Amino acid sequence: MAVKTVAETRRYLVTTVAQVREIVTSWLREVELQNVIDLGLPEVDDRYHVWRVPLVANTKERIGEAVLVHD
């Protein structure tokens, strides 16, 4: 039997890193920053029930984060 992730256990709408990356990448395209910002490793912050995705400059410097809120 496969072990459920925190996102699956808590029934988040977004349950995988691939889904999170697609959402954030789509947003970066919308604001025309897809060519200057890369994504770090998304993680679930189960204390606040959000996904956090580091935003990294092309120089590999962390410049912020995108936060997907579970409602």
PQR file of N, CA, C, O and H, with PARSE charges and radii, in Angstrom:
ATOM      1  N   MET A   1       0.835  -1.181   0.000 -0.4000 1.5000
ATOM      2  CA  MET A   1       0.000   0.000   0.000 -0.0000 2.0000
ATOM      3  C   MET A   1       0.878   1.242   0.000  0.5500 1.7000
ATOM      4  O   MET A   1       1.796   1.356   0.812 -0.5500 1.4000
ATOM      5  N   ALA A   2       0.601   2.173  -0.908 -0.4000 1.5000
ATOM      6  CA  ALA A   2       1.381   3.396  -1.020 -0.0000 2.0000
ATOM      7  C   ALA A   2       1.041   4.359   0.118  0.5500 1.7000
ATOM      8  O   ALA A   2      -0.111   4.470   0.538 -0.5500 1.4000
ATOM      9  H   ALA A   2      -0.145   2.081  -1.567  0.4000 1.0000
ATOM     10  N   VAL A   3       2.058   5.042   0.596 -0.4000 1.5000
ATOM     11  CA  VAL A   3       1.866   6.032   1.656 -0.0000 2.0000
ATOM     12  C   VAL A   3       1.377   7.332   1.028  0.5500 1.7000
ATOM     13  O   VAL A   3       1.949   7.807   0.047 -0.5500 1.4000
ATOM     14  H   VAL A   3       2.994   4.952   0.255  0.4000 1.0000
ATOM     15  N   LYS A   4       0.318   7.905   1.594 -0.4000 1.5000
ATOM     16  CA  LYS A   4      -0.219   9.161   1.070 -0.0000 2.0000
ATOM     17  C   LYS A   4       0.663  10.330   1.497  0.5500 1.7000
ATOM     18  O   LYS A   4       1.244  10.330   2.582 -0.5500 1.4000
ATOM     19  H   LYS A   4      -0.147   7.519   2.391  0.4000 1.0000
ATOM     20  N   THR A   5       0.747  11.317   0.620 -0.4000 1.5000
ATOM     21  CA  THR A   5       1.474  12.536   0.950 -0.0000 2.0000
ATOM     22  C   THR A   5       0.611  13.395   1.871  0.5500 1.7000
ATOM     23  O   THR A   5      -0.579  13.133   2.044 -0.5500 1.4000
ATOM     24  H   THR A   5       0.275  11.317  -0.261  0.4000 1.0000
ATOM     25  N   VAL A   6       1.220  14.418   2.458 -0.4000 1.5000
ATOM     26  CA  VAL A   6       0.473  15.356   3.304 -0.0000 2.0000
ATOM     27  C   VAL A   6      -0.644  16.001   2.492  0.5500 1.7000
ATOM     28  O   VAL A   6      -1.767  16.135   2.980 -0.5500 1.4000
ATOM     29  H   VAL A   6       2.188  14.630   2.318  0.4000 1.0000
ATOM     30  N   ALA A   7      -0.348  16.399   1.264 -0.4000 1.5000
ATOM     31  CA  ALA A   7      -1.343  17.047   0.419 -0.0000 2.0000
ATOM     32  C   ALA A   7      -2.526  16.126   0.127  0.5500 1.7000
ATOM     33  O   ALA A   7      -3.673  16.573   0.099 -0.5500 1.4000
ATOM     34  H   ALA A   7       0.564  16.290   0.868  0.4000 1.0000
ATOM     35  N   GLU A   8      -2.250  14.849  -0.088 -0.4000 1.5000
ATOM     36  CA  GLU A   8      -3.325  13.887  -0.336 -0.0000 2.0000
ATOM     37  C   GLU A   8      -4.126  13.622   0.934  0.5500 1.7000
ATOM     38  O   GLU A   8      -5.355  13.562   0.896 -0.5500 1.4000
ATOM     39  H   GLU A   8      -1.318  14.485  -0.065  0.4000 1.0000
ATOM     40  N   THR A   9      -3.436  13.464   2.047 -0.4000 1.5000
ATOM     41  CA  THR A   9      -4.100  13.188   3.321 -0.0000 2.0000
ATOM     42  C   THR A   9      -5.040  14.324   3.714  0.5500 1.7000
ATOM     43  O   THR A   9      -6.139  14.092   4.218 -0.5500 1.4000
ATOM     44  H   THR A   9      -2.438  13.513   2.077  0.4000 1.0000
ATOM     45  N   ARG A  10      -4.590  15.553   3.475 -0.4000 1.5000
ATOM     46  CA  ARG A  10      -5.397  16.716   3.846 -0.0000 2.0000
ATOM     47  C   ARG A  10      -6.343  17.163   2.738  0.5500 1.7000
ATOM     48  O   ARG A  10      -7.031  18.178   2.853 -0.5500 1.4000
ATOM     49  H   ARG A  10      -3.697  15.741   3.065  0.4000 1.0000
ATOM     50  N   ARG A  11      -6.359  16.388   1.674 -0.4000 1.5000
ATOM     51  CA  ARG A  11      -7.281  16.616   0.548 -0.0000 2.0000
ATOM     52  C   ARG A  11      -7.124  17.992  -0.104  0.5500 1.7000
ATOM     53  O   ARG A  11      -8.107  18.671  -0.399 -0.5500 1.4000
ATOM     54  H   ARG A  11      -5.800  15.564   1.580  0.4000 1.0000
ATOM     55  N   TYR A  12      -5.873  18.386  -0.320 -0.4000 1.5000
ATOM     56  CA  TYR A  12      -5.610  19.618  -1.050 -0.0000 2.0000
ATOM     57  C   TYR A  12      -6.027  19.415  -2.498  0.5500 1.7000
ATOM     58  O   TYR A  12      -6.005  18.293  -3.005 -0.5500 1.4000
ATOM     59  H   TYR A  12      -5.074  17.835  -0.080  0.4000 1.0000
ATOM     60  N   LEU A  13      -6.404  20.491  -3.157 -0.4000 1.5000
ATOM     61  CA  LEU A  13      -6.764  20.402  -4.576 -0.0000 2.0000
ATOM     62  C   LEU A  13      -5.527  20.118  -5.425  0.5500 1.7000
ATOM     63  O   LEU A  13      -5.602  19.410  -6.429 -0.5500 1.4000
ATOM     64  H   LEU A  13      -6.421  21.402  -2.746  0.4000 1.0000
ATOM     65  N   VAL A  14      -4.407  20.669  -5.019 -0.4000 1.5000
ATOM     66  CA  VAL A  14      -3.134  20.446  -5.707 -0.0000 2.0000
ATOM     67  C   VAL A  14      -2.334  19.483  -4.843  0.5500 1.7000
ATOM     68  O   VAL A  14      -2.020  19.784  -3.691 -0.5500 1.4000
ATOM     69  H   VAL A  14      -4.346  21.244  -4.203  0.4000 1.0000
ATOM     70  N   THR A  15      -2.007  18.323  -5.404 -0.4000 1.5000
ATOM     71  CA  THR A  15      -1.376  17.291  -4.572 -0.0000 2.0000
ATOM     72  C   THR A  15       0.028  16.888  -4.997  0.5500 1.7000
ATOM     73  O   THR A  15       0.690  16.137  -4.281 -0.5500 1.4000
ATOM     74  H   THR A  15      -2.263  18.079  -6.340  0.4000 1.0000
ATOM     75  N   THR A  16       0.498  17.369  -6.145 -0.4000 1.5000
ATOM     76  CA  THR A  16       1.825  16.945  -6.610 -0.0000 2.0000
ATOM     77  C   THR A  16       2.710  18.133  -6.959  0.5500 1.7000
ATOM     78  O   THR A  16       2.231  19.226  -7.262 -0.5500 1.4000
ATOM     79  H   THR A  16      -0.040  17.979  -6.726  0.4000 1.0000
ATOM     80  N   VAL A  17       4.007  17.887  -6.906 -0.4000 1.5000
ATOM     81  CA  VAL A  17       4.982  18.910  -7.294 -0.0000 2.0000
ATOM     82  C   VAL A  17       4.770  19.312  -8.756  0.5500 1.7000
ATOM     83  O   VAL A  17       4.899  20.488  -9.095 -0.5500 1.4000
ATOM     84  H   VAL A  17       4.396  17.000  -6.660  0.4000 1.0000
ATOM     85  N   ALA A  18       4.451  18.365  -9.610 -0.4000 1.5000
ATOM     86  CA  ALA A  18       4.228  18.663 -11.034 -0.0000 2.0000
ATOM     87  C   ALA A  18       3.061  19.633 -11.209  0.5500 1.7000
ATOM     88  O   ALA A  18       3.138  20.551 -12.026 -0.5500 1.4000
ATOM     89  H   ALA A  18       4.346  17.409  -9.334  0.4000 1.0000
ATOM     90  N   GLN A  19       1.987  19.438 -10.454 -0.4000 1.5000
ATOM     91  CA  GLN A  19       0.843  20.346 -10.541 -0.0000 2.0000
ATOM     92  C   GLN A  19       1.231  21.749 -10.074  0.5500 1.7000
ATOM     93  O   GLN A  19       0.864  22.741 -10.703 -0.5500 1.4000
ATOM     94  H   GLN A  19       1.924  18.692  -9.791  0.4000 1.0000
ATOM     95  N   VAL A  20       1.963  21.825  -8.985 -0.4000 1.5000
ATOM     96  CA  VAL A  20       2.393  23.123  -8.460 -0.0000 2.0000
ATOM     97  C   VAL A  20       3.273  23.836  -9.474  0.5500 1.7000
ATOM     98  O   VAL A  20       3.088  25.023  -9.741 -0.5500 1.4000
ATOM     99  H   VAL A  20       2.261  21.019  -8.473  0.4000 1.0000
ATOM    100  N   ARG A  21       4.232  23.106 -10.037 -0.4000 1.5000
ATOM    101  CA  ARG A  21       5.131  23.712 -11.032 -0.0000 2.0000
ATOM    102  C   ARG A  21       4.361  24.232 -12.247  0.5500 1.7000
ATOM    103  O   ARG A  21       4.684  25.300 -12.767 -0.5500 1.4000
ATOM    104  H   ARG A  21       4.382  22.142  -9.819  0.4000 1.0000
ATOM    105  N   GLU A  22       3.358  23.500 -12.703 -0.4000 1.5000
ATOM    106  CA  GLU A  22       2.563  23.934 -13.845 -0.0000 2.0000
ATOM    107  C   GLU A  22       1.796  25.215 -13.525  0.5500 1.7000
ATOM    108  O   GLU A  22       1.736  26.126 -14.351 -0.5500 1.4000
ATOM    109  H   GLU A  22       3.096  22.632 -12.281  0.4000 1.0000
ATOM    110  N   ILE A  23       1.219  25.286 -12.349 -0.4000 1.5000
ATOM    111  CA  ILE A  23       0.460  26.477 -11.948 -0.0000 2.0000
ATOM    112  C   ILE A  23       1.371  27.699 -11.873  0.5500 1.7000
ATOM    113  O   ILE A  23       1.039  28.759 -12.406 -0.5500 1.4000
ATOM    114  H   ILE A  23       1.268  24.546 -11.678  0.4000 1.0000
ATOM    115  N   VAL A  24       2.520  27.551 -11.210 -0.4000 1.5000
ATOM    116  CA  VAL A  24       3.429  28.689 -11.052 -0.0000 2.0000
ATOM    117  C   VAL A  24       4.052  29.073 -12.386  0.5500 1.7000
ATOM    118  O   VAL A  24       4.208  30.260 -12.671 -0.5500 1.4000
ATOM    119  H   VAL A  24       2.789  26.691 -10.778  0.4000 1.0000
ATOM    120  N   THR A  25       4.407  28.102 -13.203 -0.4000 1.5000
ATOM    121  CA  THR A  25       4.964  28.389 -14.530 -0.0000 2.0000
ATOM    122  C   THR A  25       3.946  29.136 -15.386  0.5500 1.7000
ATOM    123  O   THR A  25       4.306  30.069 -16.104 -0.5500 1.4000
ATOM    124  H   THR A  25       4.280  27.137 -12.971  0.4000 1.0000
ATOM    125  N   SER A  26       2.696  28.739 -15.316 -0.4000 1.5000
ATOM    126  CA  SER A  26       1.629  29.422 -16.055 -0.0000 2.0000
ATOM    127  C   SER A  26       1.510  30.873 -15.597  0.5500 1.7000
ATOM    128  O   SER A  26       1.355  31.774 -16.422 -0.5500 1.4000
ATOM    129  H   SER A  26       2.403  27.981 -14.733  0.4000 1.0000
ATOM    130  N   TRP A  27       1.583  31.100 -14.292 -0.4000 1.5000
ATOM    131  CA  TRP A  27       1.510  32.461 -13.757 -0.0000 2.0000
ATOM    132  C   TRP A  27       2.714  33.281 -14.227  0.5500 1.7000
ATOM    133  O   TRP A  27       2.558  34.444 -14.599 -0.5500 1.4000
ATOM    134  H   TRP A  27       1.709  30.368 -13.622  0.4000 1.0000
ATOM    135  N   LEU A  28       3.912  32.688 -14.215 -0.4000 1.5000
ATOM    136  CA  LEU A  28       5.097  33.412 -14.681 -0.0000 2.0000
ATOM    137  C   LEU A  28       4.973  33.786 -16.155  0.5500 1.7000
ATOM    138  O   LEU A  28       5.406  34.866 -16.555 -0.5500 1.4000
ATOM    139  H   LEU A  28       4.038  31.744 -13.912  0.4000 1.0000
ATOM    140  N   ARG A  29       4.382  32.899 -16.972 -0.4000 1.5000
ATOM    141  CA  ARG A  29       4.139  33.224 -18.382 -0.0000 2.0000
ATOM    142  C   ARG A  29       3.178  34.402 -18.499  0.5500 1.7000
ATOM    143  O   ARG A  29       3.374  35.303 -19.315 -0.5500 1.4000
ATOM    144  H   ARG A  29       4.030  32.021 -16.646  0.4000 1.0000
ATOM    145  N   GLU A  30       2.144  34.379 -17.675 -0.4000 1.5000
ATOM    146  CA  GLU A  30       1.121  35.433 -17.709 -0.0000 2.0000
ATOM    147  C   GLU A  30       1.709  36.805 -17.394  0.5500 1.7000
ATOM    148  O   GLU A  30       1.298  37.805 -17.984 -0.5500 1.4000
ATOM    149  H   GLU A  30       1.985  33.648 -17.012  0.4000 1.0000
ATOM    150  N   VAL A  31       2.660  36.861 -16.476 -0.4000 1.5000
ATOM    151  CA  VAL A  31       3.281  38.132 -16.112 -0.0000 2.0000
ATOM    152  C   VAL A  31       4.611  38.351 -16.852  0.5500 1.7000
ATOM    153  O   VAL A  31       5.380  39.254 -16.521 -0.5500 1.4000
ATOM    154  H   VAL A  31       2.994  36.049 -15.997  0.4000 1.0000
ATOM    155  N   GLU A  32       4.858  37.515 -17.844 -0.4000 1.5000
ATOM    156  CA  GLU A  32       6.018  37.609 -18.743 -0.0000 2.0000
ATOM    157  C   GLU A  32       7.362  37.557 -18.021  0.5500 1.7000
ATOM    158  O   GLU A  32       8.276  38.318 -18.338 -0.5500 1.4000
ATOM    159  H   GLU A  32       4.234  36.782 -18.113  0.4000 1.0000
ATOM    160  N   LEU A  33       7.474  36.655 -17.051 -0.4000 1.5000
ATOM    161  CA  LEU A  33       8.727  36.477 -16.322 -0.0000 2.0000
ATOM    162  C   LEU A  33       9.297  35.070 -16.455  0.5500 1.7000
ATOM    163  O   LEU A  33      10.254  34.723 -15.764 -0.5500 1.4000
ATOM    164  H   LEU A  33       6.731  36.037 -16.793  0.4000 1.0000
ATOM    165  N   GLN A  34       8.719  34.260 -17.335 -0.4000 1.5000
ATOM    166  CA  GLN A  34       9.142  32.863 -17.462 -0.0000 2.0000
ATOM    167  C   GLN A  34      10.579  32.712 -17.937  0.5500 1.7000
ATOM    168  O   GLN A  34      11.186  31.665 -17.711 -0.5500 1.4000
ATOM    169  H   GLN A  34       7.941  34.542 -17.897  0.4000 1.0000
ATOM    170  N   ASN A  35      11.136  33.718 -18.583 -0.4000 1.5000
ATOM    171  CA  ASN A  35      12.505  33.604 -19.095 -0.0000 2.0000
ATOM    172  C   ASN A  35      13.560  34.137 -18.134  0.5500 1.7000
ATOM    173  O   ASN A  35      14.756  33.981 -18.382 -0.5500 1.4000
ATOM    174  H   ASN A  35      10.643  34.568 -18.767  0.4000 1.0000
ATOM    175  N   VAL A  36      13.133  34.763 -17.039 -0.4000 1.5000
ATOM    176  CA  VAL A  36      14.103  35.350 -16.116 -0.0000 2.0000
ATOM    177  C   VAL A  36      14.015  34.766 -14.713  0.5500 1.7000
ATOM    178  O   VAL A  36      14.860  35.063 -13.868 -0.5500 1.4000
ATOM    179  H   VAL A  36      12.162  34.890 -16.838  0.4000 1.0000
ATOM    180  N   ILE A  37      13.016  33.948 -14.455 -0.4000 1.5000
ATOM    181  CA  ILE A  37      12.859  33.340 -13.131 -0.0000 2.0000
ATOM    182  C   ILE A  37      12.720  31.833 -13.273  0.5500 1.7000
ATOM    183  O   ILE A  37      11.934  31.341 -14.083 -0.5500 1.4000
ATOM    184  H   ILE A  37      12.330  33.707 -15.142  0.4000 1.0000
ATOM    185  N   ASP A  38      13.496  31.107 -12.473 -0.4000 1.5000
ATOM    186  CA  ASP A  38      13.401  29.648 -12.400 -0.0000 2.0000
ATOM    187  C   ASP A  38      12.706  29.274 -11.102  0.5500 1.7000
ATOM    188  O   ASP A  38      12.550  30.105 -10.207 -0.5500 1.4000
ATOM    189  H   ASP A  38      14.134  31.507 -11.816  0.4000 1.0000
ATOM    190  N   LEU A  39      12.290  28.015 -11.007 -0.4000 1.5000
ATOM    191  CA  LEU A  39      11.615  27.537  -9.811 -0.0000 2.0000
ATOM    192  C   LEU A  39      12.541  26.648  -9.001  0.5500 1.7000
ATOM    193  O   LEU A  39      13.282  25.833  -9.549 -0.5500 1.4000
ATOM    194  H   LEU A  39      12.416  27.340 -11.734  0.4000 1.0000
ATOM    195  N   GLY A  40      12.486  26.820  -7.679 -0.4000 1.5000
ATOM    196  CA  GLY A  40      13.169  25.906  -6.780 -0.0000 2.0000
ATOM    197  C   GLY A  40      12.253  24.714  -6.511  0.5500 1.7000
ATOM    198  O   GLY A  40      11.272  24.508  -7.225 -0.5500 1.4000
ATOM    199  H   GLY A  40      11.884  27.482  -7.233  0.4000 1.0000
ATOM    200  N   LEU A  41      12.570  23.944  -5.496 -0.4000 1.5000
ATOM    201  CA  LEU A  41      11.790  22.759  -5.162 -0.0000 2.0000
ATOM    202  C   LEU A  41      10.550  23.143  -4.357  0.5500 1.7000
ATOM    203  O   LEU A  41      10.673  23.657  -3.245 -0.5500 1.4000
ATOM    204  H   LEU A  41      13.367  24.112  -4.916  0.4000 1.0000
ATOM    205  N   PRO A  42       9.358  22.901  -4.905 -0.5600 1.5000
ATOM    206  CA  PRO A  42       8.126  23.194  -4.157  0.2800 2.0000
ATOM    207  C   PRO A  42       8.009  22.301  -2.928  0.5500 1.7000
ATOM    208  O   PRO A  42       8.444  21.149  -2.938 -0.5500 1.4000
ATOM    209  N   GLU A  43       7.416  22.849  -1.868 -0.4000 1.5000
ATOM    210  CA  GLU A  43       7.185  22.053  -0.676 -0.0000 2.0000
ATOM    211  C   GLU A  43       5.869  22.443  -0.027  0.5500 1.7000
ATOM    212  O   GLU A  43       5.415  23.582  -0.144 -0.5500 1.4000
ATOM    213  H   GLU A  43       7.063  23.784  -1.860  0.4000 1.0000
ATOM    214  N   VAL A  44       5.267  21.490   0.656 -0.4000 1.5000
ATOM    215  CA  VAL A  44       4.042  21.748   1.398 -0.0000 2.0000
ATOM    216  C   VAL A  44       4.422  22.298   2.765  0.5500 1.7000
ATOM    217  O   VAL A  44       5.240  21.719   3.480 -0.5500 1.4000
ATOM    218  H   VAL A  44       5.635  20.566   0.752  0.4000 1.0000
ATOM    219  N   ASP A  45       3.816  23.421   3.113 -0.4000 1.5000
ATOM    220  CA  ASP A  45       3.934  23.958   4.459 -0.0000 2.0000
ATOM    221  C   ASP A  45       2.648  23.538   5.167  0.5500 1.7000
ATOM    222  O   ASP A  45       1.626  24.217   5.070 -0.5500 1.4000
ATOM    223  H   ASP A  45       3.151  23.892   2.533  0.4000 1.0000
ATOM    224  N   ASP A  46       2.709  22.412   5.882 -0.4000 1.5000
ATOM    225  CA  ASP A  46       1.482  21.856   6.453 -0.0000 2.0000
ATOM    226  C   ASP A  46       1.010  22.605   7.693  0.5500 1.7000
ATOM    227  O   ASP A  46      -0.088  22.349   8.187 -0.5500 1.4000
ATOM    228  H   ASP A  46       3.539  21.860   5.961  0.4000 1.0000
ATOM    229  N   ARG A  47       1.806  23.505   8.193 -0.4000 1.5000
ATOM    230  CA  ARG A  47       1.341  24.343   9.313 -0.0000 2.0000
ATOM    231  C   ARG A  47       0.326  25.373   8.828  0.5500 1.7000
ATOM    232  O   ARG A  47      -0.680  25.633   9.488 -0.5500 1.4000
ATOM    233  H   ARG A  47       2.698  23.714   7.792  0.4000 1.0000
ATOM    234  N   TYR A  48       0.610  25.959   7.651 -0.4000 1.5000
ATOM    235  CA  TYR A  48      -0.265  26.995   7.099 -0.0000 2.0000
ATOM    236  C   TYR A  48      -1.120  26.499   5.940  0.5500 1.7000
ATOM    237  O   TYR A  48      -1.888  27.272   5.367 -0.5500 1.4000
ATOM    238  H   TYR A  48       1.427  25.747   7.114  0.4000 1.0000
ATOM    239  N   HIS A  49      -1.001  25.245   5.591 -0.4000 1.5000
ATOM    240  CA  HIS A  49      -1.785  24.626   4.514 -0.0000 2.0000
ATOM    241  C   HIS A  49      -1.569  25.335   3.172  0.5500 1.7000
ATOM    242  O   HIS A  49      -2.523  25.704   2.487 -0.5500 1.4000
ATOM    243  H   HIS A  49      -0.377  24.617   6.056  0.4000 1.0000
ATOM    244  N   VAL A  50      -0.310  25.514   2.820 -0.4000 1.5000
ATOM    245  CA  VAL A  50       0.049  26.147   1.553 -0.0000 2.0000
ATOM    246  C   VAL A  50       1.197  25.381   0.901  0.5500 1.7000
ATOM    247  O   VAL A  50       1.926  24.645   1.566 -0.5500 1.4000
ATOM    248  H   VAL A  50       0.465  25.214   3.376  0.4000 1.0000
ATOM    249  N   TRP A  51       1.343  25.563  -0.396 -0.4000 1.5000
ATOM    250  CA  TRP A  51       2.528  25.115  -1.123 -0.0000 2.0000
ATOM    251  C   TRP A  51       3.433  26.335  -1.249  0.5500 1.7000
ATOM    252  O   TRP A  51       2.951  27.421  -1.571 -0.5500 1.4000
ATOM    253  H   TRP A  51       0.751  26.161  -0.936  0.4000 1.0000
ATOM    254  N   ARG A  52       4.707  26.186  -1.008 -0.4000 1.5000
ATOM    255  CA  ARG A  52       5.698  27.259  -1.190 -0.0000 2.0000
ATOM    256  C   ARG A  52       6.653  26.851  -2.308  0.5500 1.7000
ATOM    257  O   ARG A  52       7.173  25.735  -2.329 -0.5500 1.4000
ATOM    258  H   ARG A  52       5.098  25.304  -0.746  0.4000 1.0000
ATOM    259  N   VAL A  53       6.869  27.778  -3.230 -0.4000 1.5000
ATOM    260  CA  VAL A  53       7.761  27.522  -4.360 -0.0000 2.0000
ATOM    261  C   VAL A  53       8.797  28.640  -4.426  0.5500 1.7000
ATOM    262  O   VAL A  53       8.450  29.783  -4.723 -0.5500 1.4000
ATOM    263  H   VAL A  53       6.447  28.684  -3.213  0.4000 1.0000
ATOM    264  N   PRO A  54      10.060  28.329  -4.153 -0.5600 1.5000
ATOM    265  CA  PRO A  54      11.096  29.359  -4.260  0.2800 2.0000
ATOM    266  C   PRO A  54      11.218  29.872  -5.698  0.5500 1.7000
ATOM    267  O   PRO A  54      11.195  29.098  -6.654 -0.5500 1.4000
ATOM    268  N   LEU A  55      11.347  31.184  -5.824 -0.4000 1.5000
ATOM    269  CA  LEU A  55      11.595  31.808  -7.124 -0.0000 2.0000
ATOM    270  C   LEU A  55      13.069  32.178  -7.160  0.5500 1.7000
ATOM    271  O   LEU A  55      13.576  32.862  -6.270 -0.5500 1.4000
ATOM    272  H   LEU A  55      11.366  31.813  -5.047  0.4000 1.0000
ATOM    273  N   VAL A  56      13.748  31.714  -8.203 -0.4000 1.5000
ATOM    274  CA  VAL A  56      15.198  31.834  -8.285 -0.0000 2.0000
ATOM    275  C   VAL A  56      15.568  32.589  -9.559  0.5500 1.7000
ATOM    276  O   VAL A  56      15.082  32.267 -10.643 -0.5500 1.4000
ATOM    277  H   VAL A  56      13.336  31.158  -8.925  0.4000 1.0000
ATOM    278  N   ALA A  57      16.433  33.595  -9.420 -0.4000 1.5000
ATOM    279  CA  ALA A  57      16.925  34.337 -10.582 -0.0000 2.0000
ATOM    280  C   ALA A  57      17.821  33.433 -11.414  0.5500 1.7000
ATOM    281  O   ALA A  57      18.292  32.399 -10.941 -0.5500 1.4000
ATOM    282  H   ALA A  57      16.828  33.856  -8.539  0.4000 1.0000
ATOM    283  N   ASN A  58      18.048  33.831 -12.647 -0.4000 1.5000
ATOM    284  CA  ASN A  58      18.943  33.056 -13.520 -0.0000 2.0000
ATOM    285  C   ASN A  58      20.347  32.946 -12.938  0.5500 1.7000
ATOM    286  O   ASN A  58      21.118  32.074 -13.336 -0.5500 1.4000
ATOM    287  H   ASN A  58      17.666  34.671 -13.031  0.4000 1.0000
ATOM    288  N   THR A  59      20.682  33.825 -11.999 -0.4000 1.5000
ATOM    289  CA  THR A  59      21.987  33.779 -11.325 -0.0000 2.0000
ATOM    290  C   THR A  59      21.998  32.763 -10.184  0.5500 1.7000
ATOM    291  O   THR A  59      23.002  32.619  -9.487 -0.5500 1.4000
ATOM    292  H   THR A  59      20.055  34.534 -11.675  0.4000 1.0000
ATOM    293  N   LYS A  60      20.870  32.054  -9.993 -0.4000 1.5000
ATOM    294  CA  LYS A  60      20.659  31.046  -8.943 -0.0000 2.0000
ATOM    295  C   LYS A  60      20.445  31.660  -7.566  0.5500 1.7000
ATOM    296  O   LYS A  60      20.447  30.943  -6.565 -0.5500 1.4000
ATOM    297  H   LYS A  60      20.054  32.171 -10.560  0.4000 1.0000
ATOM    298  N   GLU A  61      20.258  32.986  -7.499 -0.4000 1.5000
ATOM    299  CA  GLU A  61      19.971  33.664  -6.244 -0.0000 2.0000
ATOM    300  C   GLU A  61      18.465  33.607  -5.968  0.5500 1.7000
ATOM    301  O   GLU A  61      17.660  33.912  -6.848 -0.5500 1.4000
ATOM    302  H   GLU A  61      20.256  33.568  -8.311  0.4000 1.0000
ATOM    303  N   ARG A  62      18.093  33.223  -4.770 -0.4000 1.5000
ATOM    304  CA  ARG A  62      16.674  33.181  -4.404 -0.0000 2.0000
ATOM    305  C   ARG A  62      16.164  34.614  -4.288  0.5500 1.7000
ATOM    306  O   ARG A  62      16.734  35.426  -3.560 -0.5500 1.4000
ATOM    307  H   ARG A  62      18.748  32.975  -4.056  0.4000 1.0000
ATOM    308  N   ILE A  63      15.084  34.919  -5.013 -0.4000 1.5000
ATOM    309  CA  ILE A  63      14.572  36.281  -5.016 -0.0000 2.0000
ATOM    310  C   ILE A  63      13.167  36.398  -4.433  0.5500 1.7000
ATOM    311  O   ILE A  63      12.623  37.499  -4.348 -0.5500 1.4000
ATOM    312  H   ILE A  63      14.620  34.259  -5.604  0.4000 1.0000
ATOM    313  N   GLY A  64      12.588  35.296  -4.038 -0.4000 1.5000
ATOM    314  CA  GLY A  64      11.264  35.333  -3.438 -0.0000 2.0000
ATOM    315  C   GLY A  64      10.633  33.958  -3.475  0.5500 1.7000
ATOM    316  O   GLY A  64      11.306  32.948  -3.681 -0.5500 1.4000
ATOM    317  H   GLY A  64      13.030  34.402  -4.106  0.4000 1.0000
ATOM    318  N   GLU A  65       9.315  33.940  -3.269 -0.4000 1.5000
ATOM    319  CA  GLU A  65       8.609  32.672  -3.350 -0.0000 2.0000
ATOM    320  C   GLU A  65       7.170  32.907  -3.799  0.5500 1.7000
ATOM    321  O   GLU A  65       6.581  33.958  -3.544 -0.5500 1.4000
ATOM    322  H   GLU A  65       8.768  34.761  -3.102  0.4000 1.0000
ATOM    323  N   ALA A  66       6.633  31.915  -4.463 -0.4000 1.5000
ATOM    324  CA  ALA A  66       5.214  31.901  -4.801 -0.0000 2.0000
ATOM    325  C   ALA A  66       4.547  31.014  -3.756  0.5500 1.7000
ATOM    326  O   ALA A  66       5.086  29.976  -3.372 -0.5500 1.4000
ATOM    327  H   ALA A  66       7.111  31.062  -4.670  0.4000 1.0000
ATOM    328  N   VAL A  67       3.380  31.430  -3.306 -0.4000 1.5000
ATOM    329  CA  VAL A  67       2.649  30.667  -2.293 -0.0000 2.0000
ATOM    330  C   VAL A  67       1.268  30.337  -2.842  0.5500 1.7000
ATOM    331  O   VAL A  67       0.501  31.232  -3.196 -0.5500 1.4000
ATOM    332  H   VAL A  67       2.942  32.274  -3.618  0.4000 1.0000
ATOM    333  N   LEU A  68       0.960  29.058  -2.910 -0.4000 1.5000
ATOM    334  CA  LEU A  68      -0.366  28.601  -3.336 -0.0000 2.0000
ATOM    335  C   LEU A  68      -1.143  28.240  -2.078  0.5500 1.7000
ATOM    336  O   LEU A  68      -0.733  27.370  -1.310 -0.5500 1.4000
ATOM    337  H   LEU A  68       1.583  28.331  -2.623  0.4000 1.0000
ATOM    338  N   VAL A  69      -2.255  28.908  -1.878 -0.4000 1.5000
ATOM    339  CA  VAL A  69      -3.058  28.741  -0.679 -0.0000 2.0000
ATOM    340  C   VAL A  69      -4.137  27.705  -0.927  0.5500 1.7000
ATOM    341  O   VAL A  69      -4.813  27.729  -1.955 -0.5500 1.4000
ATOM    342  H   VAL A  69      -2.588  29.615  -2.502  0.4000 1.0000
ATOM    343  N   HIS A  70      -4.290  26.803   0.017 -0.4000 1.5000
ATOM    344  CA  HIS A  70      -5.359  25.805  -0.051 -0.0000 2.0000
ATOM    345  C   HIS A  70      -6.588  26.396   0.618  0.5500 1.7000
ATOM    346  O   HIS A  70      -6.547  26.822   1.772 -0.5500 1.4000
ATOM    347  H   HIS A  70      -3.740  26.783   0.852  0.4000 1.0000
ATOM    348  N   ASP A  71      -7.673  26.413  -0.129 -0.4000 1.5000
ATOM    349  CA  ASP A  71      -8.919  26.925   0.436 -0.0000 2.0000
ATOM    350  C   ASP A  71      -9.930  25.833   0.579  0.5500 1.7000
ATOM    351  O   ASP A  71     -11.045  26.080   1.040 -0.5500 1.4000
ATOM    352  H   ASP A  71      -7.706  26.067  -1.066  0.4000 1.0000
TER
END
